Amino acid sequence: ISTATSIAQQKFNNCIMNASGVWCSDEKELTIIDNSAAGTFVTKSGTLQPREGNPSPRYFETSWGSINSMGLPNRGLDYYLDFVQKLQQQKRQKHYFISCTGFNVQEDLLLLKKITDADFKGIVELNLSCPNVPGKPQTGYDFATVDMILKNVFENYAGPLGVKLPPYFDIVHFNQMAQILNKYPLAYINCVNSIGNGLYIDDEKEQVVIKPKNGFGGIGGDYIKPTALANVHAFYQRLDPKIQIIGTGGIKNGQDVFEHILCGASMVQVGTALMKEGPDIFERLTQELKTIMQAKGYSKIADFKGKLKYLA
Ligand SMILES: O=C(O)c1[nH]c(=O)[nH]c(=O)c1I
């Protein structure tokens, strides 16, 4: 039984990896993920300059998931690029994802030029959905801007590239976004980022639990799985099959991985549950998925990818 997959013709021996932002902020964390059962890793979204991010407390775990307003703290794109290129020299058969995000299209293009100049051979994840930089909108909800960015990106970047999208909640929005995405040679889209600007309250103290933005933050975990599955499947139904889908959101056991693949995901990313359990989770998720596949008579993920059935 194989849980292998491929994205943009790059092969991965496992379809399960980390979500950007979790266990991927420095080379120590990235090395641990690289040596875990995860098929590969994606870095924290790198910006042109390093960033401190928002004041703490900025992350809080609940029984059903998490709320975060990290504020894009990162070592800067150059740091991640240098580290991944060094690692790539040692592990030629492995491929890695680098996440990046600019505050406007000029910055996006500068980030991509750095990646081109470094002769990066992995896959780029352009983050269009950070919900936690005060005063900055989530690009993914501005359709015209997404269209303009993708036009500029694909006029300037030649390597495999995907985008990290926010969750959408309206069928018309799925249609409008799919129409835009289908115009471009995207390697994949990654659905979903956290559900932006949720609010979690400590009843005893009668107060919020994170400091930035009066407690408003991105929601992850069990809360968002139905939304994540819907976004994966809605785009699977609408996109050119050349554009693959990475499923992110609410994955904490083999069943959740199975459901994302059934909805059309070629790869899945784990955030909140990885934060809670640590990198050993990848071995557990892989075994649980294999057990489910065995019970159902599937030998590879292509046997059931996207095969969600509807009621007649
Ligand atoms: O606050 C963050 O750093 C953050 N938090 C998220 O939940 N998603 C994102 O894309 C980012 I860049």
The ligand as a Gaussian input file, in Angstrom:
#p B3LYP/6-31G(d) Opt

LIG

0 1
 O       -0.239000      35.169000      11.268000
 C        0.430000      34.493000      10.444000
 O        1.681000      34.545000      10.320000
 C       -0.391000      33.611000       9.561000
 N       -1.392000      32.918000      10.169000
 C       -2.266000      32.131000       9.452000
 O       -3.171000      31.482000      10.012000
 N       -2.110000      32.033000       8.106000
 C       -1.127000      32.694000       7.438000
 O       -1.020000      32.574000       6.187000
 C       -0.219000      33.507000       8.202000
 I        1.332000      34.471000       7.208000

